[in-house]
Amino acid sequence: MEDYIVPTSPPNINDVTLVTQLDFGRWGRLMEMLTNWKGPASVSVYVTREEYSHFVSTINSETVLMSRKNVALQVVFKIGDLYPINFLRNVATRRVITNFVFVVDVDLIPNMAMHETLRKYTSVGRPMPYEVLVVPAFEAKTSTVSVPKTKPDLLLEMDRGTIAPSYLDVFPKGHGPTQFEKWKKYSVPYQVMYADGYQP
C-alpha cells in the first residue's frame, strides 16, 4: 500500500470529502465521478503488480487529476482473488481530514451540484453523533441518459422511465427505507429509519 497522490491544498475541516474505492478496471468511472465532484476526495485503487506501470502512466496523463489539488489517491496491491471492499474503504477513509465524509460506490456518479448541496446541509447545523445523511441512489435504465443536473430534471427522467431508484425492483429492502415517493415531494431532509437489508 502506498500514497500515490497527496493533496497539495488541504481542505477546510468542515468540508465534505468523497470516499470511494475501485479496481483499476473501473478507472473511467472514477474520472467521471471526479469530473462532477469538485470537493476533496480520498480514493483507494486496487491494482496488480502487473498493472502498476500502466496505472502510473495513466495517472500522469490524466487531465482530470492533474488539475486537482484536493484528491488523495492510495494504491493497494492485489493479494489473492477476493476484492477487499471494506479494507479499501477504510484505507481511503483514514486519509480524510474533514469532519464529514460522503462514502459512495464508484459506479454512483454524483450530479454537479452534490458537493455544494452537502456543504449547505453541513453548514446549517452539525449533524448529531451517529447521524447519517442518506443521499438517494438512482440507476439509468438506458445507456443514453445523462446525469441530471437538478431534482426537477431527475423527476422528469423518472417520469419518462429512463431513470429509476437504484435496484428497487430487484431488492426492495436495499433502498426501500429511503421512501422515494416521499423524497419526490420534499425539498428538505426528512427522517428515515434503518431496516434489515438497507443499503443506502
N, C-alpha and C positions, 0 to 999 in steps of 0.2 A: 504494500500500500504506500502511496506517496501523494503529496500535494503537487499537482501539475500546474495549476494556475492559482495564484494567491491574489485576492482583491487588492488593488492599489489605492482604492478610495473607500475607506471604511464607512459603512452606513450609519445613519443615526440609530441610536439604541432603540428608539421607539418605532422604527420602520418594520416592515413585514418582509421576511426572507422566504423565497420559494425554495422548497427542498424536494429533490427528486433523485431517482436512480435509474440506471439503464445499462444494457449491454451495448457494445459498440455497433451492433447491427441496427440499433434504433436511433442512431446519431441524428438522422434527418429530422426526427420528431423533436429532439431537443432543440435544434436550431429554429424550428417553427415555434416552439414554446418560448424561447428567449427573444424571438422577434416581437412577440406580443407582450411579454413580461419585461418591463423596463426597470423594475426594482432589483434589489440584491437577490442573488441566487446561490445556493450551495448544491453541488451535483456530484454524485458518485458514479463513475463509469467502470463497468466490469469488463476487463479485456484479457485476452490470452497473451502470452509472451510473443506468439507469432503475429498477433495483430498490432503489437505496440508500435513498431516503426511506422506503419500506415496510420495509426492513431495520431502520432506526433506530427506527421506531415499534414494530416487533415486539419489539425488544430492550428498549425502555423499558417495555413492558407484560408482559415475560416473568418470572413469579414464580420460576421455576427459577433464572434468572440473578441476579435482584435479591437473592436470599437468600444468594448465594455471594460469598466474598471471595478465593477461590483459583482463579479462572478467568481466563486471559489470552485475549483474543479479538482476532485480527488480521483486517483486511479487505484483500483483494487484489482490485483491479478487473479485470474481464474484458477481455482483449485477444485478438481473433481467435476462431477456432472450436474450438481444441483445449483440453482440460482438463489443465492442467499439474500433475499429481498429485505428482510429485517435488518441484517447486518449492514447492507449497503445504505439503507435509510438512516441507520444510526450513525454511520460514518459521516454522511452528509450533514446530519443534524448537529453533530459535535462541532462542526466548523461554524455554526451560526452564532453571531454575537448580538443579534437583535432580540427584543423581548417577545416578538411574535413570529410564528412560522406558518407557512402555507404549504402543507405536505400534500403533494399531488403526484399521481402516476404520470409518466412521461407521455402517455397516449392521450391525456386530457389537456387540451390546449386552451389556456385562458383567453378571454377576449382582451382587446387592447386597453380597456378601462379597468381591468381587475385590480391591478396594483393600487391605483388611486382610490378605488372603491373600498378596498380593505383598509387603506390608510385612514380614510374618513371614519370608518367604523371604529378603529382602534384609538383614534384621537378624541372621539366624543366621550368615551368613558372606558377606562381599562376593564377588560373582562375580569370576572371573578376567577379565583384559582379554580382550575379544572373545568372552566367553561370553554366550550368549543364552538366556533362559528362554522356551521356546515354550509359549504358552497354547493348548490345543486349541480349534479353532473348530467350531461346530455350526450347523446350519440347521434352522429349523422346516419341517416338511412339511405343516402345516395352519396356517390363519390364526387358529385359536382357542387355540393353546398359548401359555402364558406362559413367561417366562424362569425356569427352575428356580432355586430358592434354594440347593440343596445338590447335591453329587455324587450321593447316593442318589436324589434327585428326578430328576436328569438321566438316570441309568441307567434309572429306571422309564419315563421318556418314550421313551428309546431302545428299550426292550423293546416298548413299545406301537406303535412306528413313527412317532410324531409328531415326533421329533427324530432327526437323523442327522448323522454327521460331514460337515462342510461340503464339498460338491461331490465327495465321494469316489467317487460312482458315475459322475460325468461326467468328472472329471480326476483320476485316482488319484495322479498324480505330485505334484499340488499340496499334498495333505495326508497322503498315504500314509506318509511317513517319520515322522510323529508316532506311529505304531503304536498305534492306538486300542484294539486288543484288550489290549495291554499296559497302556495308561492305565487301562482299566476295573479292573484288578487292583491297581494301585499306588496308594499313598497319599502317596508322596514323589516328588520329581523323579527322572527317570532320563535316561540319555544317549541322544540320537538323533543320527544323522549326516546331514549335508546331502547331498542328491542333486539331480541336474539336474531343474529344474522345481518344486522345493519352494517353497511359498509360505505359510509359517506365519504 
